[in-house]
């Protein structure tokens, strides 16, 4: 497991990380409330995985790098410029939703201006997409990395093997981070993966494999930053396994009581990064009670304002359903 070092971590950056982690959590919690009150149709949660997502986002260069997130990555897309308002517009499936104009279910991120590659419902398809962008970057000789995330269940799909094998063979600047939250929907880790860790699979693809505590944003920041430096220096791809835990059911349509003991969830929540990172910041005199309240108040206002805006925003016109599906021609054309 990679070790944590606070060298070169400023108090300002640490507080920004904490605020973004908290924002991802509060957006997620609000979406669950909206779903349970019948206002939005679906939620797929990031709760428990914010530290890995935000730590990684801070380690990347969001002005040039490309990310191919998976459906839980609220923290990552926030770090790459997607706003609270835009995420709420997506949840309500409104016309202004930047991901799909209200066509796609929440968690299917995509935003060209922020280099967030569009995802689709079949899991793991984002891996070869990220590898393809990395190939283009290498051909163009640009100092850019691509970053792709997925769950450990997705690491058993063919796209994972094909993508990482191609990246290894061609020494591409792509970083793959598996957010190991212990369950592939209802299937526990030991029923889905034969190897002891995900990171050890890296040797099969000719790249380094790193295992890191996904509840520690500073540790994740460090390993992703090192992987990015390797990538832009022509040293090739890296596989990272961020060990974390999913606090909620797989989605708002799932009942996790059918496949895991709730005592297990309670035990995992003792390592909740929102709480433990705040405690660490206080120990380092980077955070006090007044500042913590200020951050909470700011985040709550962002979420409240975004919810109100998205709920009142218009839906897309019915005919927009056909946009980008069929070729559009001028009426006088052939």
Secondary structure in CASP SS format (residue, H / E / C, confidence):
PFRMAT SS
TARGET T0000
AUTHOR 0000-0000-0000
METHOD secondary structure of the structure
MODEL  1
X C 1.00
X C 1.00
X C 1.00
X C 1.00
X C 1.00
X C 1.00
X C 1.00
X C 1.00
X C 1.00
X C 1.00
X H 1.00
X H 1.00
X H 1.00
X H 1.00
X H 1.00
X H 1.00
X H 1.00
X H 1.00
X H 1.00
X H 1.00
X H 1.00
X H 1.00
X H 1.00
X H 1.00
X H 1.00
X H 1.00
X H 1.00
X H 1.00
X H 1.00
X H 1.00
X H 1.00
X H 1.00
X H 1.00
X H 1.00
X H 1.00
X H 1.00
X C 1.00
X C 1.00
X C 1.00
X C 1.00
X C 1.00
X C 1.00
X C 1.00
X C 1.00
X C 1.00
X C 1.00
X C 1.00
X C 1.00
X C 1.00
X H 1.00
X H 1.00
X H 1.00
X H 1.00
X H 1.00
X H 1.00
X H 1.00
X H 1.00
X H 1.00
X H 1.00
X C 1.00
X C 1.00
X C 1.00
X C 1.00
X C 1.00
X C 1.00
X E 1.00
X E 1.00
X E 1.00
X C 1.00
X C 1.00
X C 1.00
X C 1.00
X C 1.00
X H 1.00
X H 1.00
X H 1.00
X H 1.00
X H 1.00
X H 1.00
X C 1.00
X C 1.00
X C 1.00
X C 1.00
X H 1.00
X H 1.00
X H 1.00
X H 1.00
X H 1.00
X H 1.00
X H 1.00
X H 1.00
X C 1.00
X C 1.00
X C 1.00
X C 1.00
X C 1.00
X C 1.00
X C 1.00
X C 1.00
X C 1.00
X C 1.00
X C 1.00
X C 1.00
X C 1.00
X C 1.00
X C 1.00
X C 1.00
X C 1.00
X C 1.00
X C 1.00
X E 1.00
X H 1.00
X H 1.00
X H 1.00
X C 1.00
X E 1.00
X C 1.00
X C 1.00
X C 1.00
X C 1.00
X C 1.00
X C 1.00
X C 1.00
X C 1.00
X H 1.00
X H 1.00
X H 1.00
X H 1.00
X H 1.00
X H 1.00
X H 1.00
X H 1.00
X H 1.00
X H 1.00
X H 1.00
X H 1.00
X H 1.00
X H 1.00
X H 1.00
X H 1.00
X C 1.00
X C 1.00
X C 1.00
X C 1.00
X C 1.00
X E 1.00
X E 1.00
X E 1.00
X E 1.00
X E 1.00
X E 1.00
X C 1.00
X C 1.00
X H 1.00
X H 1.00
X H 1.00
X C 1.00
X H 1.00
X H 1.00
X H 1.00
X H 1.00
X H 1.00
X H 1.00
X H 1.00
X H 1.00
X H 1.00
X H 1.00
X H 1.00
X H 1.00
X C 1.00
X C 1.00
X C 1.00
X C 1.00
X E 1.00
X E 1.00
X E 1.00
X E 1.00
X E 1.00
X E 1.00
X E 1.00
X C 1.00
X C 1.00
X E 1.00
X E 1.00
X C 1.00
X C 1.00
X E 1.00
X E 1.00
X H 1.00
X H 1.00
X H 1.00
X C 1.00
X C 1.00
X C 1.00
X C 1.00
X C 1.00
X C 1.00
X C 1.00
X H 1.00
X H 1.00
X H 1.00
X H 1.00
X H 1.00
X H 1.00
X H 1.00
X C 1.00
X C 1.00
X E 1.00
X E 1.00
X E 1.00
X E 1.00
X E 1.00
X E 1.00
X C 1.00
X C 1.00
X C 1.00
X H 1.00
X H 1.00
X H 1.00
X H 1.00
X H 1.00
X H 1.00
X H 1.00
X H 1.00
X H 1.00
X H 1.00
X H 1.00
X H 1.00
X H 1.00
X H 1.00
X H 1.00
X H 1.00
X C 1.00
X C 1.00
X C 1.00
X C 1.00
X C 1.00
X E 1.00
X E 1.00
X E 1.00
X E 1.00
X E 1.00
X E 1.00
X C 1.00
X C 1.00
X C 1.00
X C 1.00
X C 1.00
X C 1.00
X C 1.00
X C 1.00
X C 1.00
X C 1.00
X C 1.00
X C 1.00
X H 1.00
X H 1.00
X H 1.00
X C 1.00
X C 1.00
X C 1.00
X H 1.00
X H 1.00
X H 1.00
X H 1.00
X H 1.00
X H 1.00
X H 1.00
X H 1.00
X H 1.00
X H 1.00
X C 1.00
X H 1.00
X H 1.00
X H 1.00
X H 1.00
X H 1.00
X H 1.00
X H 1.00
X H 1.00
X H 1.00
X H 1.00
X H 1.00
X C 1.00
X C 1.00
X C 1.00
X C 1.00
X C 1.00
X H 1.00
X H 1.00
X H 1.00
X H 1.00
X H 1.00
X H 1.00
X H 1.00
X H 1.00
X H 1.00
X H 1.00
X H 1.00
X H 1.00
X H 1.00
X H 1.00
X H 1.00
X H 1.00
X H 1.00
X H 1.00
X H 1.00
X H 1.00
X H 1.00
X H 1.00
X H 1.00
X H 1.00
X C 1.00
X C 1.00
X C 1.00
X C 1.00
X C 1.00
X H 1.00
X H 1.00
X H 1.00
X H 1.00
X H 1.00
X C 1.00
X C 1.00
X C 1.00
X C 1.00
X C 1.00
X C 1.00
X C 1.00
X C 1.00
X C 1.00
X C 1.00
X C 1.00
X C 1.00
END
